[in-house]
Every structure is written in C-alpha cells, then in structure tokens.
Amino acid sequence: MADLGWTEIVGRINADFAGAEDQAAGGRLSRSDLVEVFLAERGRLKRIVAGMGLDASDGEDILQDVSIRVFESLREFKSKAESVRWLIRVTVNRCLTEHRGRRSFRRAVSQILKRRSADGAAVTAPDDKAMRVEELELVRETLQKLDGSLLGPLVLRYFCDLNSTEIGQILELKQSTVRSRLREARLVLAKQLMRRGVEP
C-alpha cells in the first residue's frame, strides 16, 4: 500500500466502507458522501497547500493526512457545505502544523539567502522568466514566514476566492477579525517583499 498514491488509497478505503455505512441517517452525510466531497474539493485543497507555501510533494503528504482524517472522522455533517468548511479547516491546520515543524528549516533557508546576497552573486541581464521564478520563490518563502493566524485567512481569500464571511465560518472567526487579519497580513507581506526587493 506504501507504493500507492493517495488517490488510490482513498479509492481502496472508500470501497471498504461501501455498504450499510453509505446510507445517510436522518438526512446527515454518510462516510461515502464525505469521501466524495473530499475528492471533489481536492483541487481547492491543493491550492490551499500551495498558497501556504508548501510544495507539491508536501501537498501530497498533507492531503493523505487529511484523507485519513476523513475516514477516521466520527463527525456528522448536515450538509456538504458544512463538510467542505471542515475539510478546509483541517487542511489549513495541517499546513500550519507542518510550518511549525519546519522552524529550523526556515532559519536555514534564511541563512542561505543571506549568504547568497552577501556573496553578491548578481546575474547579468537575467531574462524575464528567470526573474519571475525568483520572485515567486521569494513570495513563497515570505508566505512561509507569516504567522499562522495571518496566513490562513490570506490563503483562503486570495487562493480560494472566499469572502470574509466564508473565511470566518471555516476558521470560526468573526468577520471583523478576518478583515483585520487580512489587512495585517497584506501589510506584513508587502513590507517583507519590499525588503527583499520585490514590488508587491
């Protein structure tokens, strides 16, 4: 099973749960319904992972963890919308956990960047594509350094096009708190990017 991708694992586990458990009791979503919601929302969850500054291989690991949470969940959902909010919240929290576990990695990356800029290794006349790639990498690194309380709302707003009401429902925050965190996140991000020579 270790050689399988997470979609194959999801499919196999889903098949194991087919049957009596698939019947929705009292208008609530069955486990099979929740698996279908997870598979349908996979693209959005991947965007969240990417928006939180994690690469594709980390994204696969995180989504595998989220899929396990789906199968282990004993929560009952009244609607698909409620289950989607839960999935997004679980994904955001899992990404934040990943970031917390990488503090030493971020410090190492910071040291490498400092050494690179100290070496003065400037490339003469780089083409636009190379500049964009480097700018994107700087943005990704800057996102990784944002505090989790700011990063979650920022990613949901700009990578998933959710409004402050929807973000508040997902993260269980007041709309005013979401708006103030978005404002603070934009300011922090802009300052950090300008310090790194990227015009936000």
Secondary structure, 3 states (H helix, E strand, C coil): CCCCCHHHHHHHHHHHCCCHHHCCCCCCCCHHHHHHHHHHCHHHHHHHHHHCCCCHHHHHHHHHHHHHHHHHCCCCCCCHHHHHHHHHHHHHHHHHHHHHCCHHHHHHHHHHHHHHHHHCCCCCCCCHHHHHHHHHHHHHHHHHHCCHHHHHHHHHHHCCCCCHHHHHHHHCCCHHHHHHHHHHHHHHHHHHHHHCCCCC
